[in-house]
Amino acid sequence: MSAQGSGQWHRDRAGYATASRFGDIIGKGRNGQYLKAREDYLIEIVTERLTGEPIMKSHGSIGEHGKSLETYARYAFEAQTGIMVREVEFIEHPDIKLVGASPDGLINGDSGCEIKCPASSVVHLKTILANQMPDEHMPQVQGGMWVTGRKSWWFVSYDARMPEHLRLFYQEIKRDDAYISAMEAEIVKFLGEVDEFMKKLPRAA
């Protein structure tokens, strides 16, 4: 199994549209136009397909903070809920090529798990106060269900800096087939644009 965040894990995902970036694919502004993040992601995927190498982005202390606490977050979730989370490697969509997801875990009973350990405690507290997962994570969470075919997903937010009774937030998100259908159409369209872009690149003499 390729550990998430390892070099092999990044190589496994190179050239794929992945659930963590589905939001970049489907995101639109108030004017109904796609955001620049979509174009940027398209170029990233094209580059990965041409080179066979992953685009390694440095998230600095923010990324390291989240990864270092993910194990503790999973243990806290398991201890409080009695729900056991099984770590998994990168999962490819069963029908659509070059689409996949890296769940933070799968759960017996047709579910999965996405863990967030925000660098800012303010983000974690706002989630607790709202008593719901931030909307920005919906593409990734529903995307995990789409790729794996599962019926629900647990969203977990964890912050070890908070008082013990406020360190863990979790919510079960149910599969939304209408949302997934619309997202699938957008992702298939995006992949078509990737293919068209590659066809227009200069060819070797």
C-alpha positions, 0 to 999 in steps of 0.5 A, a space after each residue: 500500500 502506498 502511504 498517503 503523501 508518499 512519493 509513490 502515492 503522488 506518482 499513483 495519482 499523476 495525471 488523474 482528476 482527484 477528489 481533493 481537486 473536484 472543487 477546482 473543476 466545478 467551482 464557479 463565480 457569481 457570474 456563473 463562469 468557471 474560476 481560474 483554479 479550473 484552468 490552472 488544474 487543467 494545465 497541471 494534469 496535462 503537465 503530469 501526463 506529459 512528464 509522468 511525474 506529479 506536480 509537487 506543491 509545497 504547502 509548508 507548515 499548513 500541510 505538515 500540520 494537517 498530516 501530522 495530526 491526521 492519525 490522532 484525529 482518526 484515533 479520536 474519532 474511533 474512540 468516541 464513536 466506536 467506528 473503525 476506519 481502515 486506511 486505504 491507498 488511491 482508488 480509481 473510479 470503476 468506469 471513468 478513466 483517470 479519475 480517482 480518490 484518496 479517502 482518509 479511510 473506508 468504514 465497514 457498512 458502506 461508508 468512508 471518511 475525510 479528516 481535516 486538521 485545520 492549521 487555524 483553530 478559527 476554522 475548526 471552531 467555526 465548524 463546531 459553531 455551525 454544527 456542519 461541514 463547511 460547504 467547500 468540502 462537499 465536492 471532495 466528500 461527495 466525490 469520495 462516494 462517487 468514486 467508491 460507490 459508497 452511501 455515506 461519508 464521515 467528515 471529521 475536523 480535529 484540533 489538538 490545541 482546543 480544550 479536550 471537549 472541543 477537539 473533535 467534530 464529526 458529521 455523517 454526510 449522506 450520498 446526494 445522487 443529484 449532486 454527484 450526477 451534476 458533478 460527474 457531468 462537469 468532470 467528464 467535460 473537464 477531462 474532454 477539455 484535457 484531451 483536446 488541449 493535449 491534441 493541440 500541443 506541438 508534435 515532434 517533427 
